[in-house]
């Protein structure tokens, strides 16, 4: 049943990290569009090895930012344009590597540069192997980002792509949308 979404007429930028859970960001994008949000997508280069930018372009109806040095990207919706337009920035999946680079303030790809420039709330949806999730470094990086005012949803527990069982599964797209609506 459709409800009047708080995301209606809001611009949500989805930053897709390079993990096996990147395919779930497709469903997340679809659900955000269904909630009447304007959705823009930025992807790390490694994310494009899991899902094509063309898939996100078809789902969002907008060009996807991957290559910061592409002259066409800046004319359309470069990272600064994405950051200015964002009412919310969702990073899904937020891999261990991406979380570390975000914590360090790096700006070496479409997702991290957008994150550096965004002034809207940032929602991380972590996804990684259980052992990585439980590592002190990942937990410290996430704690620092929370202290900076960033939010997170998940990860969920269950069977992971590599067969391990435990926390590390990307939160379900409807859970991420619900967290986005609360923000």
C-alpha positions as CSV (number, residue, x, y, z in Angstrom):
1,X,0.0,0.0,0.0
2,X,1.5,3.4,-1.0
3,X,1.7,6.0,1.7
4,X,2.5,9.7,1.5
5,X,6.2,9.5,1.7
6,X,8.3,12.1,3.4
7,X,10.7,11.7,0.5
8,X,8.2,13.1,-2.0
9,X,9.9,15.9,-4.0
10,X,13.2,15.4,-2.0
11,X,16.5,14.8,-3.8
12,X,18.2,11.6,-2.5
13,X,21.7,10.9,-3.7
14,X,22.7,7.3,-3.5
15,X,26.4,6.5,-3.3
16,X,27.1,3.0,-4.3
17,X,30.2,1.2,-2.9
18,X,32.0,-1.7,-4.5
19,X,30.7,-4.8,-2.7
20,X,28.6,-7.8,-3.6
21,X,25.6,-6.0,-2.0
22,X,25.7,-3.3,-4.7
23,X,22.9,-5.2,-6.5
24,X,20.6,-4.4,-3.6
25,X,21.2,-0.7,-4.3
26,X,19.2,-1.2,-7.5
27,X,16.1,-2.1,-5.4
28,X,16.8,0.7,-3.0
29,X,16.9,3.2,-6.0
30,X,13.6,1.7,-7.3
31,X,11.9,2.1,-3.9
32,X,13.2,5.7,-3.5
33,X,11.7,6.6,-6.9
34,X,8.5,4.8,-6.0
35,X,8.4,7.0,-2.8
36,X,8.5,10.0,-5.3
37,X,12.1,11.1,-4.4
38,X,14.3,12.5,-7.1
39,X,17.2,10.0,-7.1
40,X,20.7,10.7,-8.3
41,X,23.4,8.1,-8.2
42,X,27.2,8.2,-7.7
43,X,29.3,5.1,-7.9
44,X,32.8,4.0,-7.0
45,X,34.7,2.5,-9.9
46,X,34.7,-0.8,-8.1
47,X,30.9,-0.7,-7.7
48,X,30.6,-0.7,-11.5
49,X,32.2,-4.1,-11.5
50,X,29.1,-5.4,-9.7
51,X,26.4,-3.4,-11.3
52,X,26.4,-1.3,-14.5
53,X,25.8,2.5,-14.2
54,X,23.3,2.0,-17.0
55,X,21.1,0.0,-14.6
56,X,21.0,2.9,-12.2
57,X,20.4,5.4,-15.0
58,X,17.4,3.3,-16.1
59,X,16.0,3.1,-12.6
60,X,16.6,6.7,-11.6
61,X,16.0,8.4,-14.9
62,X,19.2,10.4,-14.5
63,X,22.8,10.1,-15.6
64,X,25.1,8.4,-13.1
65,X,28.4,9.9,-11.8
66,X,31.3,7.6,-11.8
67,X,34.3,9.3,-13.5
68,X,35.2,12.7,-11.9
69,X,37.3,13.6,-14.9
70,X,34.5,13.1,-17.5
71,X,33.7,16.6,-18.9
72,X,30.1,15.6,-19.6
73,X,29.6,14.6,-15.9
74,X,30.3,18.2,-14.7
75,X,27.9,19.7,-17.2
76,X,25.2,17.3,-16.2
77,X,25.5,16.6,-12.4
78,X,29.1,16.6,-11.2
79,X,29.9,15.8,-7.5
80,X,29.3,19.4,-6.5
81,X,26.0,19.5,-8.3
82,X,25.0,16.3,-6.5
83,X,26.1,17.6,-3.2
84,X,24.2,20.9,-3.6
85,X,21.0,19.1,-4.7
86,X,21.0,16.5,-2.0
87,X,18.4,16.6,0.7
88,X,19.9,13.2,1.9
89,X,23.0,11.2,0.9
90,X,22.7,7.4,1.4
91,X,25.9,5.3,1.0
92,X,24.8,1.7,0.2
93,X,26.6,-0.5,0.4
94,X,29.1,1.2,2.7
95,X,32.0,-1.2,2.5
96,X,34.8,-1.4,5.0
97,X,37.1,0.4,2.5
98,X,34.6,3.1,1.7
99,X,33.9,3.7,5.4
100,X,37.6,4.1,6.1
101,X,38.0,6.5,3.2
102,X,35.0,8.5,4.3
103,X,36.4,8.7,7.8
104,X,39.7,9.9,6.5
105,X,38.1,12.6,4.5
106,X,39.4,11.3,1.2
107,X,38.0,12.6,-2.1
108,X,39.3,10.2,-4.7
109,X,36.1,9.0,-6.3
110,X,32.5,10.1,-7.1
111,X,31.1,8.9,-3.8
112,X,33.8,10.3,-1.4
113,X,34.0,13.7,-3.2
114,X,30.2,14.0,-3.0
115,X,30.3,13.1,0.7
116,X,32.9,15.7,1.4
117,X,30.8,18.4,-0.2
118,X,27.3,17.4,1.0
119,X,25.7,19.4,3.8
120,X,22.6,17.2,4.0
121,X,22.3,14.3,6.4
122,X,24.4,11.2,5.5
123,X,23.0,7.7,6.0
124,X,25.5,4.8,5.8
125,X,24.3,1.3,5.1
126,X,27.3,-0.9,6.0
127,X,27.8,-4.2,4.2
128,X,30.8,-6.5,4.6
129,X,32.0,-9.9,5.8
130,X,31.2,-10.5,9.5
131,X,34.9,-10.7,10.4
132,X,35.5,-7.3,8.8
133,X,32.4,-5.8,10.4
134,X,33.7,-6.9,13.9
135,X,37.2,-5.5,13.3
136,X,38.3,-2.7,15.7
137,X,39.2,-0.5,12.7
138,X,35.8,-0.6,11.1
139,X,34.0,-0.1,14.5
140,X,36.3,2.9,15.2
141,X,35.8,4.4,11.8
142,X,32.0,4.1,12.2
143,X,32.1,5.6,15.7
144,X,34.0,8.6,14.4
145,X,31.5,9.2,11.6
146,X,28.7,8.9,14.1
147,X,30.4,11.5,16.2
148,X,30.5,13.8,13.1
149,X,26.7,13.5,12.9
150,X,26.4,10.8,10.3
151,X,23.8,8.1,10.7
152,X,23.7,4.4,9.9
153,X,21.2,1.6,9.3
154,X,22.2,-2.0,9.7
155,X,24.0,-4.2,9.0
156,X,21.7,-7.1,9.4
157,X,22.7,-10.6,10.5
158,X,22.3,-13.7,8.4
159,X,24.1,-15.7,5.7
160,X,26.6,-13.7,3.8
161,X,27.6,-14.1,0.1
162,X,30.8,-15.9,1.2
163,X,28.9,-18.4,3.3
164,X,29.7,-16.9,6.7
165,X,26.8,-16.3,9.0
166,X,26.6,-13.2,11.2
167,X,26.3,-9.4,11.1
168,X,27.4,-7.8,7.9
169,X,24.4,-8.1,5.5
170,X,23.2,-4.9,3.9
171,X,20.0,-3.7,5.6
172,X,17.0,-4.5,3.4
173,X,16.1,-1.7,0.9
174,X,12.8,-1.1,2.7
175,X,14.6,-0.7,6.0
176,X,17.0,1.8,4.4
177,X,14.0,3.8,2.9
178,X,12.3,3.8,6.3
179,X,15.5,5.2,7.9
180,X,15.7,7.8,5.1
181,X,12.2,8.9,5.8
182,X,13.0,9.4,9.5
183,X,15.9,11.6,8.6
